[in-house]
Amino acid sequence: MRAGTAARRCGIPICVTTTARNRSKASAALSLLTNHARVLIAAAAAPDARVRDLAEKTDLSERGVLRILADLESAGFLERVRVGRCTRYEIDSRRGLDDRVGKPIKVGDFVALARGRR
């Protein structure tokens, strides 16, 4: 399975992927979170972070993070708010996730769980 195929097929943001940037195929680790989920969690943890900071934290390219932020914004998971020359990412914590497996979970609960605050 190609990288990102599972994420496109089952939706944002929970899915299983088997790729990791800067790792060989032999040492690629299993990740239970998509890149979309990783960026969402990083943006929730640091709403004032620059795209460069989010890219560094998630081990993704800046271009990839920009694309993912646009995806998350168009899906209604977050809103970009301009504050002077900076951008702040506000997460809609009340929005539900479509995990297609268990009972519905809200974005805020997912982020809290992922950050160990549940």
C-alpha positions as CSV (number, residue, x, y, z in Angstrom):
1,M,0.0,0.0,0.0
2,R,1.4,3.4,-1.0
3,A,1.9,6.1,1.7
4,G,-1.2,8.1,2.3
5,T,-3.5,5.7,0.4
6,A,-5.2,4.5,3.6
7,A,-5.7,8.0,4.8
8,R,-7.4,9.1,1.6
9,R,-9.6,5.9,1.6
10,C,-10.8,6.0,5.2
11,G,-10.9,9.8,5.9
12,I,-9.3,12.2,8.3
13,P,-7.8,11.8,10.8
14,I,-7.6,8.2,12.3
15,C,-6.1,5.5,10.2
16,V,-3.2,3.1,10.1
17,T,-0.2,3.9,7.9
18,T,3.1,2.2,7.6
19,T,5.4,4.9,6.4
20,A,7.8,7.1,8.3
21,R,9.8,9.9,6.8
22,N,13.6,9.6,6.8
23,R,13.5,5.8,7.5
24,S,14.3,2.9,5.2
25,K,11.6,0.5,4.2
26,A,13.2,-2.2,6.4
27,S,13.0,0.0,9.5
28,A,9.6,1.7,8.9
29,A,7.5,1.7,12.0
30,L,3.8,1.1,12.3
31,S,2.0,4.3,13.1
32,L,-1.6,4.3,14.3
33,L,-2.0,8.0,13.5
34,T,-2.1,9.5,10.1
35,N,-0.1,12.6,9.2
36,H,-3.4,14.6,9.4
37,A,-3.9,13.4,13.0
38,R,-0.2,14.2,13.9
39,V,-0.6,17.8,12.5
40,L,-3.9,18.3,14.3
41,I,-2.4,17.2,17.6
42,A,0.7,19.4,17.1
43,A,-1.5,22.4,16.2
44,A,-3.7,21.9,19.2
45,A,-0.6,21.7,21.5
46,A,0.9,24.9,20.0
47,P,-1.8,27.0,18.3
48,D,0.7,29.9,17.6
49,A,3.3,27.6,16.1
50,R,4.7,28.4,12.6
51,V,4.3,25.9,9.8
52,R,8.1,25.3,10.1
53,D,7.7,24.4,13.8
54,L,4.7,22.1,13.0
55,A,6.8,20.4,10.3
56,E,9.7,19.9,12.6
57,K,7.5,18.5,15.4
58,T,5.7,16.1,13.1
59,D,8.7,15.1,11.0
60,L,7.0,16.2,7.8
61,S,7.9,18.8,5.1
62,E,6.6,22.3,5.4
63,R,4.8,21.9,2.1
64,G,3.1,18.7,3.4
65,V,2.1,20.4,6.6
66,L,0.6,23.3,4.6
67,R,-1.4,20.9,2.5
68,I,-2.6,19.0,5.6
69,L,-3.6,22.3,7.4
70,A,-5.6,23.2,4.3
71,D,-7.3,19.7,4.4
72,L,-8.1,20.1,8.1
73,E,-9.5,23.6,7.5
74,S,-11.7,22.6,4.6
75,A,-13.0,19.6,6.6
76,G,-13.9,21.9,9.5
77,F,-11.4,20.5,12.1
78,L,-9.6,23.8,12.5
79,E,-9.7,27.5,11.6
80,R,-6.8,29.7,10.6
81,V,-7.0,33.1,12.3
82,R,-4.7,35.9,11.4
83,V,-3.2,37.8,14.3
84,G,-1.1,40.6,12.9
85,R,1.5,38.9,10.7
86,C,1.0,35.5,12.5
87,T,-1.4,32.7,12.0
88,R,-3.2,31.0,14.9
89,Y,-4.8,27.6,14.5
90,E,-8.0,27.2,16.5
91,I,-9.3,23.6,16.8
92,D,-13.0,22.9,16.7
93,S,-13.0,20.6,19.8
94,R,-16.7,20.0,19.6
95,R,-16.6,18.5,16.0
96,G,-17.0,14.8,15.8
97,L,-14.6,12.4,14.2
98,D,-15.7,9.8,11.7
99,D,-13.7,6.7,12.8
100,R,-16.2,4.3,11.2
101,V,-15.5,1.7,13.9
102,G,-16.5,2.6,17.4
103,K,-18.7,5.2,19.0
104,P,-18.3,8.8,17.8
105,I,-15.6,10.8,19.6
106,K,-15.2,14.6,19.6
107,V,-12.0,16.2,18.3
108,G,-11.2,17.7,21.7
109,D,-11.5,14.3,23.4
110,F,-9.2,12.8,20.7
111,V,-6.6,15.5,21.2
112,A,-6.7,15.2,24.9
113,L,-6.4,11.4,24.7
114,A,-3.5,11.7,22.3
115,R,-1.7,14.2,24.6
116,G,-2.3,12.0,27.7
117,R,-4.8,14.4,29.3
118,R,-7.9,12.3,29.4
